[in-house]
Amino acid sequence: MNAIEVFVADEQNEHEIDCDRWLRLAVQVLAAEGVGRTEESVEMSLLFVDEPSISALNEQFMGKTGPTDVLSFPIDEEASPHHIPPLAISAPIGAPLPLPSDDDEDDEDLPLLLGDVVVCPSYAATYAEHHRSDHHEGTLDDEIALLIVHGILHLLGMDHDVDAEAEIMEAREQELLALFHRPQSGARP
């Protein structure tokens, strides 16, 4: 049986976090990207942390000093035989994600581990107003939704180092936000 399982932990005290809401968004985005359409179970973690915690992660893993709004940690190919290959850039939303097959019977019941998305709500709050757009009213909720979608797309292989990739990633983010965070009717999920 295929399943998408998202583990959510709120490890900060600065902002109230609706863990159930963000879990639903993560599952919807993963499903829309074709994750979980095979017989294999899929897991990822979504963590909300404070500025000292994300600063430590940022320095340890990215070599950068200070806090940031979101970090994504895909499971490394060497660490797991179940690494998801990057999405084809032309893959439409909802297209099944090509997952590697593994003939080892011992690994059959192990879930595919996507990785972790770590969000810092207090740091994100400082930039929420700067991202105001058709799908973002400048609120912390809108910023957190954007960061979750952004982080998940990184887990699935998308990036924004090159302008063309950045445009594709941003378009996908806006499309997913319109579907699951701010549906066209204007009603909140």
N, C-alpha and C positions, 0 to 999 in steps of 0.2 A: 504494500500500500504506500502510495506516495504522500508525502506531507511536507509542509513548510513549517518549521518551528523556529520562532524567534524568541530568544531569551532577553528580557529587558530588566535592567537594574538602574535605580536612581540612587547614585552615591554622592549626591550634593544636597545642600540645604538652601541655596540662594533663591531658587525659583520652584514653584509647585509644578510638578510634571505629571501629566495624565498618562501613565505607562500603558494602559490598555489602548488608548487612542493611538499612540505612536507604534505600538505593536501591530494594530490593524493596518496602519499605513504601510509599515514595512512589509507585511505579508502581501498586501495588495500590489505593491510595487514589484516585489519578487515574482509574484504570479503573472503580472502583466509582462514581465521581461522573460517569461517562459520557464522560470525556475520551478521545479516540482512537477513537471509534466512527464517525468519518467517514473519508473517504479521505485526510484531511490528517494529516501528521506533527505531533507536538506535542513541544515541548522545554521543560524547566525546569531550573534549577540549584538545588542544595542545598549550602550552604557551612557548614562548621563553623569558627568563628573564635574568637580570644581576646578578653578583655574590652577591651583598648585598641582593637581593631579595631571591635567592635560599638559601643563608646562613640562612636567617630568617626562611624560610620554613623548612630547614633541622634541625634547632634547635628546632623549635616549634613542629614539627610532628615526627621527628626521634630521637630527643634528642642528636644530634651530632652537634659539633661546626664546623663552616666554610662551604665553598661552596662544592658542588658536581656537577656532570655532568647532572644527570637526577633523577627525583623523580616521582613516580606514586602514584596517589591517587584514588583507586577504591572506588566506592560508597559503603558505609557501609551497611551491611545487615539490621541493625536496622534503618537506615535512609531511606531505600527504599524497598518496597516489590518486586522490580524488580532487585534484586542483581543477577548478573550472577554467577553461580557456577563455581568453577575451572574447566578448561578443563581436560578431561581425558588425561593422559600422552600419551596414545597410539593413540589418535585421529589423523588421517591423516589431512594434510593441506586441507582445503576446506570442511571438514566434518561439517555438520550443528551443531551449538552450542546448547546444550539443554538449553532451556530457561524455567523458571518457568511459569506456567500458573496462571492467576489471574482471578477469576470469578467476581470480582467487576466491574460492568459496568462503574462506574465513572472513572476507571483507564484505560479503553480500549484505549483511544486516547493519553494517556501520553507516551512519548518515554521512552525507556529503557536507563537510564543514566549510562554509563560505568564508567566515572570518568575523571580525568585529568592527562595528562602527561606534566611535566614541565622540559624543557631543558635549560641549561645555556651554550650558545655557547662559551663564553669567557673561561670558565673553561674546556669545552670539547676540545677546541683548544690545550690546554696544553697536552692532552693525545692522540691526533689523531695519531701521529707518532708511539706510542707504540702499536697500534692495527693493524698495517700493516699486511695484509694477502692476500690470493687469492681474497677476496671480499672487500678489504680495502686497498687503496693506501696510507694511511696515511694523507689524506686530511681532512679538516674540514667538507666538504660535506659528506664524507664517515662516519665520526664520528657521525654527526647529524643523518644520516640514521640509523646507528646502534643503537643510543640512542632512536630514535622513535620506532623502532621495539622492542627493549628491553623493553621500557616503556609500550607499548601496550600489550606485552605478560604478563607483570606483572598485568595489568588491567584484563586480561583474566584468571588469576589464576596461571600462571607459576611462579616458583621461582628458586633460585639457592643457597639455604642455605645448601643443601646436595650435595655432589659431583655427584651422579647419576642424580639428578634433574638439576644441572648446565650443565652437558653434554647434556642432552635432550634440555634444553633451548637454549644453544649455537648452537646446530645443527639446531634447528628451526630458529633461527636468521639468520644463514648463508644461509639456504634454501630460506627464504623470501627475503633476500638481493640479492641473485642470481636471483630470479624471478623478483623483482621489482626495485631494485636499480642498479644492475650491471648484466643485462641479459647476458647469455652465449655468445651472439654475440658481446658483448663489447660495444654495443650502449647504450647511456644514455636514460632513459625514458623521 
